Amino acid sequence: MKKAIITVVGKDKVGIIAKTAVYLAKADINILDISQTVVQDYFNMMMIVDLGKTKKTFDKIGAELAKLGMEMGLKIRCQKSEIFEKMHRV
């Protein structure tokens, strides 16, 4: 299993989770875990996903998610799980 962490941050609006999930499903990327909150109209979501079955490269996924985020007025980032874990180690 190749895990990645996807984060989505920005002003809350209808369809953020749906559009992100549709992209992932079409790319054959499975959502393993998801957490989202809205604080004073600001949306924050973190997903752990499995990239094991996708045919897309990690760089292409990151670029396409970033573009999707820009289209929605959000910041979407995709990080390899091992890098994310090292960056956030206490």
Secondary structure as the mmCIF struct_conf table of DSSP 4:
data_model
#
loop_
_struct_conf.conf_type_id
_struct_conf.id
_struct_conf.beg_label_comp_id
_struct_conf.beg_label_asym_id
_struct_conf.beg_label_seq_id
_struct_conf.end_label_comp_id
_struct_conf.end_label_asym_id
_struct_conf.end_label_seq_id
STRN STRN1 LYS A 3 LYS A 11
TURN_TY1_P TURN_TY1_P1 VAL A 14 GLY A 15
HELX_RH_AL_P HELX_RH_AL_P1 ILE A 16 LYS A 26
TURN_TY1_P TURN_TY1_P2 ALA A 27 ASP A 28
STRN STRN2 ASN A 30 VAL A 39
TURN_TY1_P TURN_TY1_P3 GLN A 40 ASP A 41
STRN STRN3 TYR A 42 ASP A 50
TURN_TY1_P TURN_TY1_P4 GLY A 52 LYS A 53
BEND BEND1 LYS A 56 LYS A 56
HELX_RH_AL_P HELX_RH_AL_P2 PHE A 58 MET A 72
TURN_TY1_P TURN_TY1_P5 GLY A 73 GLY A 73
STRN STRN4 LEU A 74 LYS A 80
HELX_RH_AL_P HELX_RH_AL_P3 SER A 81 MET A 87
TURN_TY1_P TURN_TY1_P6 HIS A 88 HIS A 88
#
